[in-house]
Amino acid sequence: MKEVFFLKIWLLHVILDHGRYPKWFTMKTELTFSGTDDFGLILKYCGVEYCEPKFSMRSHRRKDFLFHYVFHGSGYFRCREREFSLSVGSIFAIFAGEVVSYSVIPEDPMNFCWIGFTGKNASRLVEIMGFSINDPVLTLDPHNDILKLITRCVQLCKLLVPYSDIEIQSILYKIFHVICSKQNCTRRSDFQNNTSSLLFSSPSLRSHVSRAKNYIQLFYMKPLTIQEIADKINLDRTYLSKIFHLIEGITLHNYLTGFRMESAKRMLLETTYNIQQIADLAGVSDGYYFSRLFKKYTGSTPSQYRRDQRMKKESSPLPDILTHDELQFSGASLLVP
């Protein structure tokens, strides 16, 4: 396996007062790591940020998933025209391709650490942990090891020790476990069940789930029910629902709804059909109910989504990714329940 490490350190200073830094001190350590997808996850970069009162990250888009964990202070995170308050214990997810920005509260500037990752298991694990594009912020019990774990990732990337890639993979999964275990018990149970199925589900169960997905993709425009899908693939409805949720990390109903909404998004952009026509073609005959579902899924009504996307298309697009120096100035998704 070939690994390439790049180290970026802007400021270094002696840790004072039992590991705490004075308020005037700003340090950024960011390391990028490039490996293969042998483990289903790839760490792309990690780092720690001690922010000045004027710190702000302007709107930008990234190609990978990122988790930012706030371990001191407070600030704001903005995504899809919504603003989320951040405090100690907050963790916000940046989804690949989404335009986001974040800033500190000058009176109490936040400090945070982060990891960026990708891989074939990445999107499913992010969903299992409870993040979505429309709900990208979770609040954890602040008594956790996330800062310690990410700091260890930084050390491994810096030291280039043998087999560091294996330890980095284990740390990624530990971070994901902490995110779930520090939430409520129901979320913790969901994570354990879904992660086990993700790693150990049998080919036969996956085959059942694949057939259900294929049937939805062919006939989503019809008024499908879960019972009908189960009948078509000769499985008990309850059994199908259970294995689908275990393997995919979402319910069969939510998958069907999500597929319909994605189809509706394409039709809004690529056709001149009115909202009722699109609702019918997406398998939701009630136009009012369709609009409610669409708004829960995207954060916008169908008409707003069509208008906003057309305006974005007409304006000059943002670059796919900006360098960290370009992003910084003034300082050192929903599935329908």
C-alpha positions, 0 to 999 in steps of 0.5 A: 500500500502506498501512502502519501503524507502532507504536513501543514503547520502554521503555528506551534507553541508550548501548551500552557496550563495543563494543555490549555492555550491562552485566548490570544493564541491561535494554532492550526494543524492540518494533515492530509492522508491518502490511502486506498479503500481496502477498509471501506473508509479513507481518511483524507485529512484531520486537524485542530483549530484554535480560532481568533474572535474574527474567524470565519469560513466563507461559503465553500464546497468540499468533495469529501465528508467532514466532521467538525467537533466543537470542544470549546466556545461557540459559533454558527454553521450554515447550510442550505440557507439555515443557520445552526448554533454550535456549542461545546459538544456540537458536531456538524457534518459537511456533506460532499458537494454541499455549500456551507460556511461557519464562523465563531461568536467573537465573545466566545470563539469556538475551537474545533477539531475535524476529520475528512473522509471518503470511501464506499462505506462513508455515506451509509455510516454517516446516515446511520449516525443520524446526520442528514443534509437537512439535519447536519448538527448533533449535540453530544455529551461533551465528556467524550474522547473525540478530541483525543482520537483526532489528535492521535490521527494527527500524530500518526500522520505526522510520525509516519509509523509502520502500520499507521493506516490500520490504527487510523482506520480503527480510530475512524470507527472509534470516533463513529462509535463515540458519536452514537454512544454519546447520544440517546440509547435508541440511537446507540442501539440503531448504530450497533444493529446497523453497523453489525449488519453492514459488516456481516450481513449474508449475500442472501439477505443482500439479494432480497434487499437488492430485489426490493430496491430494483422493484422500487426503481422500476415501479416507484411511479405507481402507488406502491405499498410495502406489502406489494413489494414484499409480495412481488419478491415472495417475502413476509412484509415484516421480515423484508422491512427488518432486513432492509433496515438492517442492511441499508440503515433506513426503512423501506418506506424511507427508501421509497420516499427518497427515491421518489423525491430524487426523481421529482428533483430531476423532473423539476430541473429537466422538464416544464411539467407542473407540480401536480404532473410531477407528483403523479409521475413520482407516485404521489397523486396528492399534490399537497401531500407531495409538496409536504414530503418534498419540503421535508426531504429538501428543505424547499417547496417544489416551486422554490427548489425549481426556481433556486436551482435555475438561478444557481445554474444561470449564475457562475458556479462555485469551484468544486473545492478550494484550498484551505488558504482560499477558504479562510479570512478574517482570522488565523440530509432528510429522510421522511420519518 
